[in-house]
Amino acid sequence: MPLRDRVATWLGVSPQKLVQVLVAEYAPGTPLGWHRDVPDFEVVAGVSLGNDAVLRFRPFPPDEIAKRHAVQLTVAPRSIYKMEGAARWGWQHCVPPVKGRRWSITFRTPVAAMS
């Protein structure tokens, strides 16, 4: 089964709802700075391959209090994660420098696709 179909099944949507995919390769030492995905997309699902990585989250907008409330989770190789609702809109995320080569395959649904 194609990866897009597997991710769609996991999200509980049709594959056609996954309108954008981004494949990114991270060499050892590569970070991804603090950001929120563009507002054109609602749900963000990522598949992590290669080396494990740490996803850090902090409340948005990032004032001094928010910066002290950052949380993190480790994404293992071959894992999948989803950002929607408060995690999608009320938090920023980043990836500190990775220790080994990693690939991220990110799927996105358009705004209102999940309703």
N, CA and C atoms as an extended XYZ file, in Angstrom:
345
Properties=species:S:1:pos:R:3:atomname:S:1:resname:S:1:resid:I:1 pbc="F F F"
N         0.846       -1.173        0.000 N   MET     1
C         0.000        0.000        0.000 CA  MET     1
C         0.901        1.248        0.000 C   MET     1
N         0.646        2.228       -0.869 N   PRO     2
C         1.455        3.448       -0.906 CA  PRO     2
C         1.418        4.193        0.439 C   PRO     2
N         2.510        4.877        0.743 N   LEU     3
C         2.613        5.590        2.009 CA  LEU     3
C         1.479        6.606        2.184 C   LEU     3
N         1.131        7.315        1.132 N   ARG     4
C         0.032        8.287        1.221 CA  ARG     4
C        -1.259        7.611        1.696 C   ARG     4
N        -1.560        6.440        1.159 N   ASP     5
C        -2.763        5.710        1.561 CA  ASP     5
C        -2.677        5.265        3.014 C   ASP     5
N        -1.509        4.810        3.432 N   ARG     6
C        -1.330        4.366        4.820 CA  ARG     6
C        -1.506        5.524        5.796 C   ARG     6
N        -0.934        6.688        5.461 N   VAL     7
C        -1.083        7.867        6.322 CA  VAL     7
C        -2.539        8.307        6.355 C   VAL     7
N        -3.203        8.317        5.205 N   ALA     8
C        -4.623        8.701        5.153 CA  ALA     8
C        -5.470        7.768        6.012 C   ALA     8
N        -5.215        6.475        5.942 N   THR     9
C        -5.948        5.512        6.769 CA  THR     9
C        -5.712        5.800        8.243 C   THR     9
N        -4.479        6.053        8.623 N   TRP    10
C        -4.139        6.358       10.012 CA  TRP    10
C        -4.852        7.620       10.491 C   TRP    10
N        -4.962        8.628        9.590 N   LEU    11
C        -5.652        9.872        9.946 CA  LEU    11
C        -7.171        9.735        9.894 C   LEU    11
N        -7.656        8.721        9.167 N   GLY    12
C        -9.101        8.560        9.011 CA  GLY    12
C        -9.693        9.455        7.942 C   GLY    12
N        -8.902        9.742        6.894 N   VAL    13
C        -9.368       10.570        5.775 CA  VAL    13
C        -9.088        9.823        4.470 C   VAL    13
N        -9.684       10.300        3.387 N   SER    14
C        -9.372        9.718        2.081 CA  SER    14
C        -8.000       10.224        1.635 C   SER    14
N        -7.283        9.445        0.851 N   PRO    15
C        -5.969        9.895        0.373 CA  PRO    15
C        -6.027       11.230       -0.372 C   PRO    15
N        -7.146       11.523       -1.016 N   GLN    16
C        -7.287       12.783       -1.756 CA  GLN    16
C        -7.248       14.005       -0.840 C   GLN    16
N        -7.498       13.822        0.446 N   LYS    17
C        -7.438       14.940        1.403 CA  LYS    17
C        -6.000       15.344        1.703 C   LYS    17
N        -5.052       14.475        1.402 N   LEU    18
C        -3.638       14.799        1.605 CA  LEU    18
C        -3.137       15.479        0.337 C   LEU    18
N        -3.263       16.800        0.327 N   VAL    19
C        -3.036       17.563       -0.903 CA  VAL    19
C        -1.601       18.043       -1.071 C   VAL    19
N        -0.780       17.886       -0.034 N   GLN    20
C         0.592       18.347       -0.146 CA  GLN    20
C         1.502       17.381        0.596 C   GLN    20
N         2.659       17.110        0.009 N   VAL    21
C         3.666       16.274        0.667 CA  VAL    21
C         5.025       16.956        0.496 C   VAL    21
N         5.815       16.889        1.544 N   LEU    22
C         7.157       17.459        1.526 CA  LEU    22
C         8.119       16.393        2.034 C   LEU    22
N         9.150       16.119        1.263 N   VAL    23
C        10.181       15.179        1.687 CA  VAL    23
C        11.441       16.002        1.954 C   VAL    23
N        11.939       15.896        3.185 N   ALA    24
C        13.133       16.654        3.570 CA  ALA    24
C        14.193       15.696        4.092 C   ALA    24
N        15.422       15.916        3.668 N   GLU    25
C        16.556       15.139        4.155 CA  GLU    25
C        17.385       16.036        5.064 C   GLU    25
N        17.751       15.501        6.230 N   TYR    26
C        18.559       16.233        7.195 CA  TYR    26
C        19.879       15.498        7.400 C   TYR    26
N        20.986       16.144        7.064 N   ALA    27
C        22.311       15.580        7.293 CA  ALA    27
C        22.641       15.706        8.782 C   ALA    27
N        23.563       14.907        9.285 N   PRO    28
C        23.955       15.047       10.683 CA  PRO    28
C        24.324       16.500       11.003 C   PRO    28
N        23.795       16.993       12.125 N   GLY    29
C        24.060       18.368       12.548 CA  GLY    29
C        23.064       19.388       12.042 C   GLY    29
N        22.130       18.981       11.187 N   THR    30
C        21.156       19.922       10.625 CA  THR    30
C        20.007       20.172       11.596 C   THR    30
N        19.739       21.445       11.905 N   PRO    31
C        18.574       21.774       12.725 CA  PRO    31
C        17.427       22.268       11.844 C   PRO    31
N        16.247       22.352       12.430 N   LEU    32
C        15.089       22.993       11.806 CA  LEU    32
C        14.586       23.988       12.838 C   LEU    32
N        14.609       25.270       12.503 N   GLY    33
C        14.275       26.326       13.460 CA  GLY    33
C        12.807       26.361       13.868 C   GLY    33
N        12.518       27.178       14.872 N   TRP    34
C        11.154       27.340       15.379 CA  TRP    34
C        10.236       27.858       14.285 C   TRP    34
N         9.052       27.229       14.153 N   HIS    35
C         8.086       27.655       13.142 CA  HIS    35
C         6.732       27.005       13.402 C   HIS    35
N         5.742       27.514       12.718 N   ARG    36
C         4.442       26.848       12.557 CA  ARG    36
C         4.263       26.678       11.063 C   ARG    36
N         3.640       25.585       10.643 N   ASP    37
C         3.406       25.372        9.214 CA  ASP    37
C         2.469       26.454        8.687 C   ASP    37
N         2.541       26.718        7.394 N   VAL    38
C         1.740       27.772        6.793 CA  VAL    38
C         0.246       27.537        7.048 C   VAL    38
N        -0.535       28.602        7.182 N   PRO    39
C        -1.953       28.458        7.549 CA  PRO    39
C        -2.856       27.908        6.449 C   PRO    39
N        -2.332       27.633        5.272 N   ASP    40
C        -3.143       27.053        4.192 CA  ASP    40
C        -3.531       25.607        4.476 C   ASP    40
N        -2.852       24.996        5.445 N   PHE    41
C        -3.065       23.583        5.732 CA  PHE    41
C        -3.574       23.401        7.148 C   PHE    41
N        -4.429       22.401        7.340 N   GLU    42
C        -5.069       22.160        8.635 CA  GLU    42
C        -4.312       21.121        9.453 C   GLU    42
N        -4.318       19.892        8.994 N   VAL    43
C        -3.695       18.795        9.721 CA  VAL    43
C        -2.333       18.495        9.087 C   VAL    43
N        -1.347       18.291        9.930 N   VAL    44
C         0.002       17.977        9.486 CA  VAL    44
C         0.360       16.612       10.062 C   VAL    44
N         0.749       15.682        9.207 N   ALA    45
C         1.182       14.358        9.645 CA  ALA    45
C         2.576       14.110        9.096 C   ALA    45
N         3.469       13.667        9.957 N   GLY    46
C         4.839       13.426        9.534 CA  GLY    46
C         5.269       12.003        9.790 C   GLY    46
N         6.020       11.464        8.848 N   VAL    47
C         6.636       10.150        8.987 CA  VAL    47
C         8.134       10.399        9.099 C   VAL    47
N         8.742        9.861       10.146 N   SER    48
C        10.157       10.078       10.409 CA  SER    48
C        10.941        8.830       10.037 C   SER    48
N        11.980        8.995        9.241 N   LEU    49
C        12.806        7.869        8.790 CA  LEU    49
C        14.275        8.166        9.062 C   LEU    49
N        15.069        7.123        9.134 N   GLY    50
C        16.492        7.293        9.393 CA  GLY    50
C        16.736        7.415       10.888 C   GLY    50
N        17.563        8.355       11.273 N   ASN    51
C        17.906        8.557       12.671 CA  ASN    51
C        16.729        9.120       13.468 C   ASN    51
N        16.720        8.875       14.775 N   ASP    52
C        15.683        9.488       15.593 CA  ASP    52
C        15.933       10.995       15.679 C   ASP    52
N        14.926       11.722       16.120 N   ALA    53
C        15.018       13.180       16.238 CA  ALA    53
C        14.164       13.618       17.421 C   ALA    53
N        14.426       14.814       17.884 N   VAL    54
C        13.648       15.409       18.961 CA  VAL    54
C        12.796       16.514       18.360 C   VAL    54
N        11.503       16.470       18.624 N   LEU    55
C        10.609       17.575       18.271 CA  LEU    55
C        10.399       18.389       19.530 C   LEU    55
N        10.687       19.667       19.464 N   ARG    56
C        10.451       20.565       20.604 CA  ARG    56
C         9.239       21.425       20.271 C   ARG    56
N         8.427       21.688       21.263 N   PHE    57
C         7.230       22.501       21.112 CA  PHE    57
C         7.236       23.594       22.169 C   PHE    57
N         6.760       24.780       21.793 N   ARG    58
C         6.561       25.855       22.763 CA  ARG    58
C         5.301       26.614       22.373 C   ARG    58
N         4.606       27.182       23.358 N   PRO    59
C         3.386       27.930       23.051 CA  PRO    59
C         3.671       29.075       22.077 C   PRO    59
N         2.679       29.378       21.275 N   PHE    60
C         2.767       30.476       20.303 CA  PHE    60
C         1.737       31.530       20.679 C   PHE    60
N         2.073       32.815       20.675 N   PRO    61
C         3.368       33.391       20.300 CA  PRO    61
C         4.416       33.162       21.388 C   PRO    61
N         5.687       33.151       20.999 N   PRO    62
C         6.760       32.767       21.917 CA  PRO    62
C         7.266       33.918       22.791 C   PRO    62
N         6.511       34.280       23.819 N   ASP    63
C         7.006       35.290       24.753 CA  ASP    63
C         7.956       34.621       25.749 C   ASP    63
N         8.469       35.370       26.700 N   GLU    64
C         9.447       34.813       27.643 CA  GLU    64
C         8.849       33.673       28.467 C   GLU    64
N         7.578       33.756       28.840 N   ILE    65
C         6.934       32.687       29.596 CA  ILE    65
C         6.810       31.437       28.724 C   ILE    65
N         6.385       31.608       27.475 N   ALA    66
C         6.235       30.471       26.568 CA  ALA    66
C         7.566       29.756       26.362 C   ALA    66
N         8.631       30.512       26.274 N   LYS    67
C         9.943       29.907       26.051 CA  LYS    67
C        10.353       28.993       27.200 C   LYS    67
N         9.844       29.264       28.410 N   ARG    68
C        10.161       28.417       29.567 CA  ARG    68
C         9.275       27.180       29.633 C   ARG    68
N         8.248       27.121       28.796 N   HIS    69
C         7.321       25.995       28.823 CA  HIS    69
C         7.477       25.068       27.609 C   HIS    69
N         8.647       25.062       27.029 N   ALA    70
C         8.895       24.168       25.895 CA  ALA    70
C         8.861       22.719       26.369 C   ALA    70
N         8.296       21.870       25.544 N   VAL    71
C         8.264       20.427       25.813 CA  VAL    71
C         8.882       19.723       24.611 C   VAL    71
N         9.259       18.500       24.799 N   GLN    72
C         9.869       17.783       23.679 CA  GLN    72
C         9.443       16.335       23.673 C   GLN    72
N         9.511       15.755       22.479 N   LEU    73
C         9.269       14.334       22.345 CA  LEU    73
C        10.221       13.802       21.289 C   LEU    73
N        10.639       12.568       21.492 N   THR    74
C        11.539       11.923       20.544 CA  THR    74
C        10.710       11.155       19.528 C   THR    74
N        11.010       11.385       18.266 N   VAL    75
C        10.354       10.616       17.204 CA  VAL    75
C        11.347        9.562       16.726 C   VAL    75
N        10.937        8.323       16.853 N   ALA    76
C        11.780        7.189       16.475 CA  ALA    76
C        11.693        6.966       14.972 C   ALA    76
N        12.695        6.304       14.409 N   PRO    77
C        12.616        5.934       12.995 CA  PRO    77
C        11.352        5.113       12.737 C   PRO    77
N        10.718        5.378       11.600 N   ARG    78
C         9.490        4.687       11.167 CA  ARG    78
C         8.279        5.044       12.013 C   ARG    78
N         8.348        6.168       12.730 N   SER    79
C         7.197        6.607       13.518 CA  SER    79
C         6.411        7.653       12.733 C   SER    79
N         5.186        7.878       13.198 N   ILE    80
C         4.315        8.873       12.580 CA  ILE    80
C         3.764        9.766       13.684 C   ILE    80
N         3.561       11.018       13.361 N   TYR    81
C         2.974       11.946       14.325 CA  TYR    81
C         1.971       12.830       13.597 C   TYR    81
N         1.060       13.398       14.384 N   LYS    82
C         0.021       14.266       13.826 CA  LYS    82
C        -0.042       15.539       14.641 C   LYS    82
N        -0.168       16.668       13.938 N   MET    83
C        -0.402       17.947       14.598 CA  MET    83
C        -1.728       18.501       14.078 C   MET    83
N        -2.652       18.714       15.004 N   GLU    84
C        -3.931       19.320       14.669 CA  GLU    84
C        -4.439       20.061       15.890 C   GLU    84
N        -5.479       20.852       15.729 N   GLY    85
C        -6.072       21.559       16.850 CA  GLY    85
C        -5.065       22.446       17.560 C   GLY    85
N        -5.067       22.389       18.890 N   ALA    86
C        -4.183       23.245       19.684 CA  ALA    86
C        -2.709       22.986       19.386 C   ALA    86
N        -2.331       21.726       19.176 N   ALA    87
C        -0.929       21.428       18.864 CA  ALA    87
C        -0.511       22.068       17.552 C   ALA    87
N        -1.427       22.176       16.632 N   ARG    88
C        -1.142       22.752       15.309 CA  ARG    88
C        -1.109       24.270       15.348 C   ARG    88
N        -2.093       24.867       16.019 N   TRP    89
C        -2.266       26.315       15.941 CA  TRP    89
C        -1.727       27.074       17.149 C   TRP    89
N        -1.654       26.451       18.311 N   GLY    90
C        -1.246       27.163       19.519 CA  GLY    90
C         0.196       26.942       19.929 C   GLY    90
N         0.943       26.181       19.123 N   TRP    91
C         2.328       25.875       19.457 CA  TRP    91
C         3.208       25.999       18.225 C   TRP    91
N         4.467       26.328       18.447 N   GLN    92
C         5.497       26.265       17.414 CA  GLN    92
C         6.297       24.987       17.658 C   GLN    92
N         7.025       24.563       16.653 N   HIS    93
C         7.903       23.410       16.843 CA  HIS    93
C         9.231       23.624       16.126 C   HIS    93
N        10.219       22.872       16.567 N   CYS    94
C        11.543       22.894       15.933 CA  CYS    94
C        12.170       21.521       16.120 C   CYS    94
N        13.259       21.292       15.408 N   VAL    95
C        14.035       20.064       15.559 CA  VAL    95
C        15.483       20.495       15.792 C   VAL    95
N        16.024       20.228       16.993 N   PRO    96
C        17.440       20.529       17.216 CA  PRO    96
C        18.318       19.714       16.262 C   PRO    96
N        19.591       20.055       16.139 N   PRO    97
C        20.470       19.325       15.223 CA  PRO    97
C        20.376       17.813       15.429 C   PRO    97
N        20.213       17.094       14.316 N   VAL    98
C        20.097       15.634       14.386 CA  VAL    98
C        21.492       15.006       14.449 C   VAL    98
N        21.558       13.834       15.081 N   LYS    99
C        22.846       13.153       15.245 CA  LYS    99
C        23.230       12.333       14.025 C   LYS    99
N        22.234       11.857       13.290 N   GLY   100
C        22.489       11.055       12.101 CA  GLY   100
C        21.525       11.423       10.999 C   GLY   100
N        21.766       10.933        9.811 N   ARG   101
C        20.921       11.261        8.662 CA  ARG   101
C        19.462       10.891        8.945 C   ARG   101
N        18.565       11.798        8.578 N   ARG   102
C        17.137       11.616        8.833 CA  ARG   102
C        16.350       12.157        7.653 C   ARG   102
N        15.196       11.528        7.407 N   TRP   103
C        14.259       12.007        6.401 CA  TRP   103
C        12.922       12.225        7.081 C   TRP   103
N        12.252       13.270        6.669 N   SER   104
C        10.912       13.562        7.165 CA  SER   104
C         9.986       13.659        5.957 C   SER   104
N         8.894       12.904        5.999 N   ILE   105
C         7.888       12.968        4.943 CA  ILE   105
C         6.638       13.548        5.583 C   ILE   105
N         6.297       14.765        5.192 N   THR   106
C         5.203       15.500        5.828 CA  THR   106
C         4.033       15.625        4.873 C   THR   106
N         2.863       15.186        5.326 N   PHE   107
C         1.620       15.281        4.565 CA  PHE   107
C         0.744       16.345        5.201 C   PHE   107
N         0.006       17.086        4.358 N   ARG   108
C        -0.861       18.144        4.878 CA  ARG   108
C        -2.223       18.096        4.207 C   ARG   108
N        -3.251       18.409        5.003 N   THR   109
C        -4.607       18.536        4.463 CA  THR   109
C        -4.940       20.019        4.346 C   THR   109
N        -5.792       20.389        3.398 N   PRO   110
C        -6.180       21.798        3.309 CA  PRO   110
C        -7.049       22.177        4.507 C   PRO   110
N        -7.135       23.450        4.788 N   VAL   111
C        -7.990       23.932        5.867 CA  VAL   111
C        -9.401       23.426        5.637 C   VAL   111
N       -10.035       22.918        6.697 N   ALA   112
C       -11.413       22.398        6.709 CA  ALA   112
C       -11.548       21.032        6.051 C   ALA   112
N       -10.460       20.365        5.700 N   ALA   113
C       -10.557       19.049        5.056 CA  ALA   113
C       -11.007       17.958        6.018 C   ALA   113
N       -10.802       18.152        7.295 N   MET   114
C       -11.130       17.110        8.263 CA  MET   114
C       -12.596       17.170        8.713 C   MET   114
N       -13.318       18.205        8.351 N   SER   115
C       -14.698       18.313        8.826 CA  SER   115
C       -15.662       17.522        7.983 C   SER   115
